[in-house]
């Protein structure tokens, strides 16, 4: 998963009960997300400024986070807690995800010499 992987759009409105198992559903408010990660709202806002995650907005304009986004934030938080700067931590997480994507792609379909490599998502 890369930070910029778009979520498939659905034409039908959905409610929270229909999305309990959806890791991309923006179920968490900023306050709840910060509490779950044991961090501050400013930390979450800085992830948006760094373009690592882009929270969806409620009809009232409040940020809403998905479980996938919270997993990314937790990975960055761990690196920041180890002394790595925010920008570097975001870049590390992005590169780790791109590397995993390339490994997965190579495992599924080894390229032939005549065939160019498909572009990676999020690059």
NORPETA-V780581 format. One record per pair of residues at least 4 apart in sequence whose C-alpha atoms are under 6 Angstrom apart, sorted by the first residue. I is the first residue (numbers start at 0). J is the second residue. If there is no record, write none. Layout:
i:I j:J
i:I j:J
This chain:
i:0 j:96
i:1 j:96
i:1 j:121
i:2 j:51
i:3 j:121
i:22 j:66
i:22 j:67
i:23 j:65
i:23 j:67
i:24 j:65
i:25 j:63
i:25 j:64
i:25 j:65
i:26 j:65
i:27 j:31
i:27 j:32
i:27 j:63
i:27 j:64
i:28 j:32
i:28 j:63
i:29 j:62
i:33 j:37
i:33 j:38
i:33 j:39
i:33 j:40
i:46 j:51
i:47 j:51
i:47 j:52
i:47 j:53
i:54 j:62
i:54 j:63
i:54 j:64
i:55 j:62
i:55 j:63
i:56 j:60
i:56 j:61
i:56 j:62
i:56 j:63
i:57 j:61
i:72 j:76
i:75 j:88
i:78 j:83
i:78 j:88
i:79 j:83
i:79 j:84
i:84 j:88
i:105 j:109
